[in-house]
Amino acid sequence: MDDHDDILEMFDLALGFCGATVITARTAREALAVADEADVIVTDLLLAGDDGIWLLDQVNARPRLIPVLVVSGVREADHPRLASAAFARKLLKPVDPMDVAIHIADVLRGSR
């Protein structure tokens, strides 16, 4: 999930190429509305409105465990809430979408 169309398209194409069924959302609330359809959620940290940490908290409050990965241009050292947030993975931009696909596969396999 990202609020930039070009980023959404790039991830949609790359992850789709890897065999994923991709559902895109531009806001954390849009993502939450379709979260139950997901096996994993990839979100940006900084979004208009609610942020990726809000989304993580909302997803973690649901009965089914859905891993959430964050991709951000913000370093943990510069953002205390990010540093303490329990994302399945925290990836620093710029990141290759194919690398994100590898992280998704690792998380779904239960690797850390």
Secondary structure as GFF3:
##gff-version 3
##sequence-region A 1 112
A	DSSP	alpha_helix	5	17	.	.	.	ID=ss1
A	DSSP	alpha_helix	28	33	.	.	.	ID=ss2
A	DSSP	three_ten_helix	35	37	.	.	.	ID=ss3
A	DSSP	beta_strand	41	44	.	.	.	ID=ss4
A	DSSP	alpha_helix	52	60	.	.	.	ID=ss5
A	DSSP	beta_strand	68	72	.	.	.	ID=ss6
A	DSSP	three_ten_helix	76	78	.	.	.	ID=ss7
A	DSSP	alpha_helix	80	84	.	.	.	ID=ss8
A	DSSP	beta_strand	89	92	.	.	.	ID=ss9
A	DSSP	alpha_helix	97	109	.	.	.	ID=ss10
###
